[in-house]
Amino acid sequence: LNTELQTELACRREDSSFSEFVTLTIKIDNLMRQAPKRKIDKGNPRKPTPG
């Protein structure tokens, strides 16, 4: 599992059955794959808008 998916699963309740856990994992993975990728440029902080 990729680290983003692991993080999402770590924040979920722990009393799920294995089958529920697998179903939830698949749903989250599908949502993450469908979401547009966000690019974060750490080397270029956001510049204030002139005004």
C-alpha positions as CSV (number, residue, x, y, z in Angstrom):
1,L,0.0,0.0,0.0
2,N,1.3,3.5,-0.8
3,T,2.0,5.8,2.1
4,E,-1.0,8.1,1.4
5,L,-3.4,5.1,1.6
6,Q,-1.7,3.9,4.7
7,T,-2.2,7.3,6.4
8,E,-5.9,7.3,5.4
9,L,-6.5,3.9,6.8
10,A,-4.6,4.7,10.0
11,C,-7.3,7.4,10.7
12,R,-10.2,5.0,10.4
13,R,-11.9,3.0,13.1
14,E,-10.2,-0.3,14.1
15,D,-13.3,-2.4,14.9
16,S,-14.0,-3.3,11.2
17,S,-13.9,-6.9,10.0
18,F,-11.2,-7.9,7.6
19,S,-13.7,-7.9,4.7
20,E,-14.9,-4.4,5.7
21,F,-11.3,-3.2,5.9
22,V,-10.5,-4.6,2.4
23,T,-13.6,-2.9,1.0
24,L,-12.8,0.4,2.6
25,T,-9.2,0.1,1.3
26,I,-10.3,-0.4,-2.3
27,K,-12.8,2.5,-2.1
28,I,-10.2,4.9,-0.7
29,D,-7.6,3.7,-3.3
30,N,-10.1,4.3,-6.1
31,L,-10.9,7.8,-4.9
32,M,-7.2,8.6,-4.6
33,R,-6.5,7.4,-8.2
34,Q,-9.4,9.4,-9.6
35,A,-8.5,12.7,-7.8
36,P,-6.4,15.1,-9.7
37,K,-2.8,15.1,-8.6
38,R,-1.8,18.1,-6.6
39,K,1.7,19.5,-7.3
40,I,3.3,21.3,-4.4
41,D,6.3,23.5,-5.3
42,K,8.3,23.6,-2.0
43,G,11.1,25.6,-3.6
44,N,8.9,28.5,-4.7
45,P,6.7,29.9,-1.9
46,R,3.5,31.6,-3.0
47,K,4.1,35.3,-3.8
48,P,1.6,37.9,-2.5
49,T,-0.7,39.4,-5.0
50,P,0.2,43.0,-5.7
51,G,-2.5,45.4,-4.8
